[in-house]
Amino acid sequence: MLESVGALTGSPWIYAVVAVSVLFDVFVPVLPSGVLVIMSATAAAAAGTAGVPHGVPDILLLTLCAATASVLGDMVAFRLAWRGGERLDRAIARSRRLTTAQERLGTALARGGGVLVVIARFAPAGRSIVSLGAGAAHRKVREFLPWSALAGLAWAGYSVALGYFGGQWLGATWLATGVSLLALFAAGAGAAFLVRRPAAH
């Protein structure tokens, strides 16, 4: 499995690749940022075993890198949506998901709670919808940023833990990566259900 990832996992460049992928998947949700984080963490778990060199990602640095890139991406999307423009406003008005996210998120943040931001980070495209929705609704940065930071750290920590412990228990194999990815997708499916569920009144 590590051979398929290539020598990149043994180079500091892996942090840059992970950061760029996580940063931009707020705009292109199909980017495999979660897969990269899990595979890098699996490589870290295999360090020094079965002939795998020690020069693979550090778990703490990998987590911080992914979490920081997640927050930066959220804030870029937030700011772009805040500035808006007629084209963006029309796009949001045409999207039921974005309109609903605006309403639900606005209410949640106004009440001092942004758990929706954290949950949406795990859902497919949920991060994009929430970040753009919060910006378009002109929520205050101090309302959105702490929840974005918590969401990024929770997602990064969960993804790294899946890859690392999967590698520890099952070895640096495709099975370990597959099981970890299934757990990530399961969390995403659960998050998507919670995000789409009508808000209680």
N, C-alpha and C positions, 0 to 999 in steps of 0.2 A: 504493500500500500504506500509506504513512504517513497518508494521509487517513482510511483506515479505522480506524487506531489513534486518530486524533483529536488535538486540541491537547494531550492529556495528556502525550504524549512530549516536549513542549517545556516542561513545567512540573515543578517539584520534586515535585509530587504523584505523579509516576510512581514515585518511590522508595517512597512509602507504599503505593501500590497493589501493587507487586511484593512488598514486605515482608509485607503482610497475606496475599496469595495464597500465598506460600511458607510462611509461618508456619502457616496453617490447613490446607494440603493434606496435612499429616500425619494429620489427622482426616477430611478429605474429599478423597481422592486424585484425584477427578475435576476439581478446580480446575485451570485452565490455567496454572499458575505457570511451567512451562517455556516455554510459548508466549509468555507476557508477557515473560519475560527475553530470549528470542530476538528478539522484535519490537522491544524497547527497544534491544537491542544493534545491530540492523540500522538503527534510526533514528540511532544514534550514528555508525555508519559512513557514513551519508549526510549528515552535518552539513556544511553549506557547499557542497553540490553540488546541482545541478539545482534550485536555488531553495529548497532545504531550509535553514531557519535553523540557527544554531549552538546555539540553546538547547535541545538535546536531551540525553539522559542521558550522563553521564560514565562511561566504561568501568570505571574503577577503583572509583568509588562504587557503580555498579550491581553489580559483582561482590561487593564487601564487604557491600552491603545484602542481596543474595540469600543469601550464605553465612551472615551473622549471623542472618537470619530462619530459615534452615534449622536452625541449631543450637538456637535458642530453641524452635522447634516440637518438635524432638526431645526436648529436656529437659522440656518441658511434658508430652508424652506419657509420657516415662519416669517422671516424678514421679507422674502420675496412676495409672499401672500399678503403681508401687511401693506406693502407698497401698492400691491394690486394693479389695477388698471382695468379698462373695460373688457378686454379679452379674458382676463382671469375671472372677473366677476361673472361674465356670461358662462364660462366653463363651470364655475361652481354652482351657478343657478341651474344649469342643466343636469348636474350630478346629484341624484337623490342622496347618495352616500355622503358626499361632502356637505350638503345642506343639513342633513341629519347630524353629522359630526359637529358642525358649527353650533347647532342648537344644544345638543347634549353636553358638549365640552364647555360651552359658555356657561351653562347652568352649573356644571360641576366645579369649575374653577371659581365662579362667583361665590360658591358656598364654602370655598377653602379646601376643596378636595379634588384631586386630579388622578384618582386611581385609574380612570379610563385611559389616561395617557400611558400608564405603565402596562395595562392589559393590552392596549392596541399595539405596543411595541413588538409583541409576540405574534400578532395576527398578520397574515399576508397582506401587504399594502396598507396595513393599519397605521403604521408610523407616518406614511405619506398623507393619509387622509386627516389624521389628527393634527399634524404639524401645519399643513396648509389650512385646515379648518380654523385652528387657533389664530393663525396670522390674519386670515381673511375676516375673522370676527373681531379683530383689533383687541385681542386680549393683551394684558400687560405682561411684559417680559418676566417680571418678578412672580407672576402667577404661573407662567408656563415653564420657565427654566428649571426650577427645582424638581418638578415632576418629570421633565425630560431627562435630567441627570439621573434621577432614581430609576427611570425606565431603562436608560442606556446601561447603567451598572447592573441592573437585574438581568437584562437580556445577555449582556456580555458574560456575567458570572455564571449564568445558567448554561450558556453554550460552551464555555471553556470547561466547566465542570463535567458536562456530558462527554466531551472529547477526552478529557484527562482520565476520568474514572473508567470510561469505556476502554481506553487503552490499558489502564492498570489491570482491569479485570479480565479482558478478553485478548489483550496483546495488540500489537500494531498490525491489525488485520482489517480486511474489508468488512468482516463481521462486526468488529468494534465500531467502525465508522457508520455502518448501516444501522446498528441498534441506536447509536447516538442520534443519527439523523431522524429516525422514526420517533424518538422521544421529542426532538425539536419540532417536528411536524405535528405531533399530537398536541403539544402545547400551543402551537399556532392555530390548530383547529378549535381547541377549547377557547382560545382568546377571541377568535373570529365569531364564535357563537355568542360570547358575552358582549362583544362590541355591537353586534347586530340586534341583540335582544332589545325590545322596546324598553325605554326608561320607565321606571315606576313613578307614578304620580301620587 
